[in-house]
C-alpha cells in the first residue's frame, strides 16, 4: 500500500503581503488556514478589496473540514464573509479572534450563518485525519496563535504571525517551550512567517510604543488623536491607560473601531477601571488638553474617520491647531501615497503629526531575522516553507534556513497556487491550482474580472467616445450623420478638437456608406465603427479612447 502524501497549497499570502490562505490536503480531508484580504493597488480602479480565489476548495467542498484562523487581523480574516458564503464549514479560532470575526460577519449580515468554534491555546481539534493544536504566540494583537498539525505523514508547525516578546503588553509570551519539546521529536514541516525576514536583529517590544504614547498624552498641549487598525485592541488599551494617568478622557471614533471596542470590553480584553471612555458628545465641552481620540484611518482609507477629518468632511470632528495626531501603524505596501497625503493634509490644518519614521509610535508584530532563526532552531523541521511575504522575503527566509543547516532540497519557495506534495522523506511541486486574485467591488459576493479592470484603466487614461448611430430598421442603412460625444478624451471646447470630432463623424459615415463592403448588420457596424475610429483617433492624438457605438433603429 503506497504511503500517504500531504499537499500544501497556498491560495494567497505567498509572494505577496495580505490575502493569506493556505490549504493542507490529505486524500480524504482538507483544512484551511486563514482567509484574508488585501488592499487594492492604485491601478485597481474601483476595487474595494482583494480576496483569494477558492475555486480549488469549491471543487472539493465535501473534503473541507474547517477553517483555522491564527489571529484577528483582516489580512487573515477579511475574506471570511465571502468564503463562508460558499463553504458552509466551521471556523476555529481563539476567543478574541472569534469576537473580531463575529464583528466582521455582523457587518456583512452573515453572523447567524457561520459556525464559529472557540479554541483555547493548548486545545486540540480533530478535523478528519488532521489533529490541530493551537499554541500562543506574540503578535501585535492579543490571542494570536500558531498551529501544531498532526497528520499521518508527520507533524506540521505553522508559526502564524509572530515575534519574540518576553514582556508582552497583553497576554502570555509565546509558548516556545512547547515547540522545543516538539522539535526533539523531529517535525516534518515548518511553515514560518516571512514578513520581516529582510530585517536583521530583533523586533522592538510593544512596551516602547506604550512609553511613547504615555509621553505624548502627558505632554501634548491640545487634543491627542491616535489612529491605528480597528483590530489593534492592545494599542487602544495603551491609550486608555496613558489617558487615565494624565487626566484625559478617551472617545472612540469610527464605526468599525467602536464595534471592536465594545466587543473587546464585553469579552474582558479591554479594561477601563478609571472610567475614562466617553462618547463624542460627552467630551465636547472639555478642555482640549483633557481629550484623547482613537480613530480608524491608519492606512489612508478614504471612508475612515481620520481621512474624513483630514479632508474636512467629518460631521462631528475637525482638526484644531495644536492637535497631535499619532499614526500608530505601518502603511501596508501600496498604501504609502494615501497615508502621506493624509499626513500632509493634517499638517496643513495645524496639527502635529507623529508616525513611525519620526517617533517610536508603532512597532511591527513580526519576527526579524534572529527571531526567525530562533524558531527554526527550536522546531528543527525536516522540511521548511516560508510563508507570508513578498518573494524577496521568502527568498531571504530560505537563506536563513540554509544557514541553520536545513538542506537546500528540503527548502521550498512556493508561490500562490503551487501544489507542494510532501512524503515522509521527500517533496516536490506537482501541479498548479487556480489562485488568481478575486477583486471585490461594491456590496455582495461578486468578483471583478481582469477585463473590467482593463476597461477602467483605459477609461482613466484615454477616456471614452460614444458614437450614436441612427439606422433604418427596414433596410439597415445609416440615417443622417452620426453624433459623437466624448468624456475624458479631449476638451470639446477647443476649436481644434471640435473639428476633429466633426471629421470623425464623416469617417464613420463613409465607413458605413452603402458602397462600403460588408453587411449592415449590427455586429458588422459595431466592429467597423470601432476599427475606423480607433485608427483615426490614434493617428490624430496618439490616444486610444474606449469607443462605444450606440444603435438607434428608426
N, C-alpha and C positions, 0 to 999 in steps of 0.2 A: 504493500500500500504506500503510495507516494506521500511524503511529508507535506503538511500544510504550509502555505506561504501567506505572509502578511503583506497587504498592499497599503502604501501611504500615498495619498493623492491630495495635494493642495489645490483647492478651488479658488484661492485668493490669499493674499498676505505673504507670498514668497516672490521676491523680486519687485516688491512694492511696499509702500507704507500704508497700512489700513486694509480693509476688506478681508479680514482674517477668516479663513475657513479651511479646516483640514479634515480629510476623511481617512479613517482607518477601516480596512475591509478584510474580513475573513470569508471563506466560501459561503457561509450562510448568514453572516451578521455584518452590519456596518454601524460605526459610531461616528459622530461629527463633533469636532472640537471647534467651538466658537462660530459665530455667524455675524460678521461685522460689516460695516460700510466704510467707504472712504469719501472724502470731499471731492467734488468735481474740479478739474483743472480749468484754467481760464478759457481754453479753446472748446470746452464742452458747453456750448451755448444753451442756456435754458435748462440745463440738467440740475436737479436738486441734490441728488446723491448717487453714489455708485455702489452696487452690491454684487455678490458672487452669482455666477450662473449655476443653477442647481440642476441642470439637465441630467447630469450623471446620477444624482440622487433620485430625481423624479423617475428615471427608468428602472430604479432598483428600490422603490419606496417600500416594498414589502420586507426588505432586509434591514432597513434603518431602525435601530433600536432606541436612539435618543440623541439629543444634542447636549454636550457638556460645555458650559460657559466658564472660562477661567476667571474673569472679573468683569466689572460693570462698565468699562469704557465703551463708547459707541463703535470704535473700530473692532470690537469683539461681540457686540450685542445689537448694533443698529439695524442689521438685516433681518432680525427675527420676525418682525411683523410680516415681512414678505415671504420668508421661508416657511413659517408656520401656516400661512395661508394655503400652501400646497402640501406640506408634510405634517400630518397631524401626529406628531411624536412628542414624548415628554422632553422637558428641558430641565437639566440638573445644574444646580449652582449653589453657592454658599448664600447665607441669609441676606446680606446687604445687596449682593449681586442680583439675587432674585427680586428684591424690592425695587432696584433700578430697572430691571426687566419689566416688572409689573407697571411701573410708571410709563415706560416706553410703549407697552402694549395697550395701556389705557388710552394714551394719546391716539393710537391707531384704531381704537374701539375693538380690540381683539382679546381683551383680558379674559373674558369668560370662555373663549375657545381654547386657550392654551392650558396644557397640563404642566404645571410648574412644581418641581420636586426639590425641596430644600435638602442640602447635603452639608454636614459638618466636616471640618478638617479631621482626617483620620477615618472617616466613614467610607465603606466600600459599597459600590453599586454594581449589581450584576446585570449586564446587558448582553444577553446571549452568551457567547463564549468569551466576551470581554468582562473582566472584573476590574473596576476602576476605583482607585482610592484617591481622594483629594488630600493635598497637603498644603500648609500655609506657606506663602511667600510674601515678601515685602515688595510693594509697588507704590505708585503714587495715589492709590485708592485703597481703603480698607477691604478686608475679606478677599483679597486676591489669592489665587490658588494655582498650584501646579498639579499635575496628574501622574499617578503611577498606574500603568495599564498592564494588567497581566493577561497574556494571550497564550494559546497553545504553542506558538512559535518562540515566545520569550517575553521578557518584561520590557516595556517601553516607558520612558520617562519624558514627559512634556513639561518644560520649565514654566510655561506661561510667561507673562511679562514679569520680570523680577529684577531686584537689585539686592545687594548685601546691605542690610540696615540693622546695626546692632542696637540702636536706640530709637526704634520706630515711634512716631508721634501718636500712633493709634495701632492697637492690636499687638500681635506677638511677632517676634523675629522669625525669619524663615527657618523651616524645620530641616536644617542641614544634617542633623544627627541621623534622622530617618534616611536621608539619601546616602549617608556614609555606610549605614548598615546594608542598604540595598546594593551599594557599589561592591561590597565584599562578595555578593552573590553573582556578579557578572551579568548586568542587564544587557539585553540585546541592542537597544537603541536609545540614544538621547536626541530629542528634538529641543533645541535651545534658542531662546530669544536673541536676535542678532541686531536689534535696532541701533545700538551704540557700540557695535564691535569695532568701529574705527577710532574710538576714544581710548587713549592709554590710561592706566591708573584705575582709581576707584571713583564711583559716583558720590558726590557730597550728600550729607544727611539732610532729611527734611527739617531737622531741628534748626538748621541755619536759616531756612526760609521763615520759620516761626520767629526767630530773633529779629530778622529784618522787618517783618510785619509789625512786631511789637514796637520797634523803634519808630517806624513811620506813624503808627497810631498814637504814639506818645508825643511826637514832635511836630506833626503836621499842623499848620496854623488854621486850616479850614477842614472841610469835609474830606474823608478818605473814601475813595471808590476802588474796590478791589474786584477785578474781573478774572474769572477762571472758568474751567469746564464745569458744567452743571453737576456732573457726577463726582467732582473732587470734594467729597464730604470732609476729608481731613483738613483741607485748606479753609473751608467755612468754619470749622471748629477753631482753627488757629486765629481767625479774625474775631470770633466771639470771645475767645479767651483774652486776646490783646485788648479788645474794646472794654471788657469788664475791668481790666487792670487800670485803664486810663480814663475811665468815666465816660465812655462813648456808648451810644445805643446803635444797634445794627438793624438795618432793614434789607430784606432780600428783594431783588428786582429781577423780573423776568419770569415768565410762566413756567418754563421747564425747571429752573432752579428753585422756584417756590414749591413746586410739587415734590422735587427731590428732597428738599429740606424738611418738608412736612413728613414724608415717608421715613427719612433717617431719624427724625425725632421720635416718631411712633415706634420704631424698632430699637431705639436706645443707642443709636450710633452718633447722635448729636446731643450734647449736654448744654444746658443754659441755666446753671444754678443761680446766677445773679439776675436772671430775667432781663437781659439786655436786648433780646429780639423784639422788634416793634414793626408795625405796619408803616407804610409811607405817610399815611395821614397822621399817625401818632408822633412822627419825628418832624413834621413840617415846621412847627414853630420853635424848634430847639436851636440854640446857638450852633453855628457851623462846626466849631471845634468839639462838639458833643456828638457828632453824627458820623457813622460809617455805613457804607452801602456795599453790598455784594451783588454783582451782576453777571449775566452771561455776555458773551461777545469777545472772548479772548482770541478767537480765530478770525475776527472781522466779518462774521456772518451778517449779511445785510439786514435781516429781520431781528437781530438780537438787541437786547436792551442798550448795551453800551454804544453800539453803532448808531442806533436811533438817537441816543443822547448826543453823540458826536456830530450827527447830521442835523441837529436842532429839530428833530422830528418826534421826540418823545412827548407824550401828552402831559406827564407829571413832573419830569425832571429836565433840567438843562445845566450846562456847566457854568459854575460861578468862578470868576477869577480867584485864585487861591486854593482851588480844589487840588488834591493829589490823587492821581489815578495810578493804580498798580496793576500792570498786566502780568498776572501770575500764571503764565503758561508759555510754552514754546510754540511758535507757529508751526502748524503741520505743513510739510513740504507742499508748495503750490499756493499757500495762503499768505505768503510773506507780503505781497503787494497790498492785499486787503488790510492786513494788520498795520502796515506802515502808513497807509492812507488814513486809517482811524487815529493813529498816534499824531499825525500831522494836524488833523482837524482839532484834536483836543488841545494841542499846544496853541493853535491859533486863537482859541477861545479863552486862553489864560490859565489853563491847567498845567500843573507839573506832572509829568508822566515818568514812571519808573518801569523799565522792562528788563529782561534778563541780560541784556548787553551792558546795562549801566548800573545795575544793582542786583544783589542776590535775592530776587523776589520769586524765583522758581528754580527748582532742580528737577531734572527728568527722573522718571521712575524705572530706568533700565540700567542693567549692569554694564559697566565699562570692561575693558579687556581683562584686568586682573580678577574681576568677579566672574567673568565667563570661564576663565581658566580654573578658578576655584571649583566651580560647579562640575566641570569635566573631571577634575581630579577626584572629586567625591564620588561621582556616579561611575566613572571608569567604564564607559559603554563599549560594546564590541563595534557598533556602527554609530556614525554621527551624521545628523542632518541639521544644518542651520535653517531657522525659520524666522519670520517676522523681520523684514528688512528689504531694502533695495539690493540689487545684485552685488554692488561693491561691499555692502555689509555682510552678505552671505559669503563672499569670497574671502574677506578678511577674517571672518569667523572660522572658515575652513582652514586658513593658515594657522590660526591659534590651535586648532585641533591637531594639526600635524606637529606643531611644536610640543604638544603634550603627549606625543607618541602614538597617536591613532594612525594606523596605516592609511596610505593615500587611497587604496582601493576599498577602504571601509568608510570613506567620507563621500557623501553625495550632495552636490549643489543642485537642487532641483528647482524648477520654476512652476508657475501656475499651470495645472493640467497634466504635469508629468505623473506617470503611474510607476512608482518605485515598488518593486516586489522584493521582499526580504525572506530568506530562509534562515535557518539556524547558523549557517556558515558563510553565506554569500548573498549578494543582492545586485540587482540591475534594473534600469529603467526599461519597462517592457511595452509602453504604449503612451498614448496621449488622450486625455479626456477633455471635453469641452469646458473651457474655463474663461471665456471672454468676459469682460466687464458687462454688467447689465446696468443701463442708465435709467434712473427713475426720474420722471418729470411730472409734477403735479401730485394729485391725490390718487389713492388706489394702487393696485399692483399692476403696473403697466410699464413695460420697458420702452426705451427709446433706441431704435436701431441706428447703426452707424450711418445709414443713408440719410436719416433725418438730421444727424449732426453735420454731415457733409453739406446738406442743403442750408442749414443755419449758418454754417461757416461761409458759404458762398454769398448768402444774403448779407451777412455782416461786412463782407469785403467789397462786393461789386454791386449789390442792390438787386432790384427786380424790375423787369419791364413786362407790363401787361398789354397784350395785343387783343383788341376787341374786334371780332370779325362778324359781319352780317352776311349770312349765306342764304341763297334762295332754296327753300325747303324742297321744292319740286325738282329743280334742275341741278342743284348743288353748285351754283355759280356764285361768285362773290358779288355782293350788292354794295356799290359805292366803295370809297377808300376806307381802309381800316383806321381805327382810332388807337393811339398808343399813349400810355401813361407810364411813368416810371417813379420809383421811390428808392432813394439811397444810391442811385446810379449817377445821374448828372443833375446839375442845377438848371431846371427848365426855365428859370427867369433870364438866363443868359441867352442872348440872341443866337450865338453860335450853336448852342445846344438845341434850341428850338428848331433851327434849320436842320440839324442832324436828325432829329426825331421826325421832322416832316419828310425828309428824304427816306427815312426808314419806312414810312407808310408807303411810299412809291415802290420801294424794294419788295415789300410784301405783296402789294397789288400786282406787280409784274410777275412775281413767282407763282401767283395763283390765277394768272390770266387764262382765258380759255385756250390760248395757244401753247401754254406750258405743258410739259409731259406729265403723265400721271393722272389718276382718277381723283375727282373732287370729293373723296370720302374723308371723314373726319380724321382717321388715323394718318392718312397721307397729308392732309392740311396741317395737322399738329406738328408732324415731323418736319415738313417743308418749311414752315414758318420759323421754327427753332433753328434749322440749319442755316437759312439765308441771313437771319438777323444776327445769329452768333458770329458769323463770318464778317458781316458788315460792321457790327459794333466793335469787334476786336481790331479790325483794320483801322478804325477811326480813333479808338480810345485806349487800346491795349487792355481793356477790361472785359470780363466775361460775366455779365449780369445773368441772373436766372430769368429765362424767358417763359412767360405763361400765356399761351393763346387761350382766348375765351370765345366760344362759338355762340352766336345768337341766330336761330333759324327764323326766317321771315317768309 
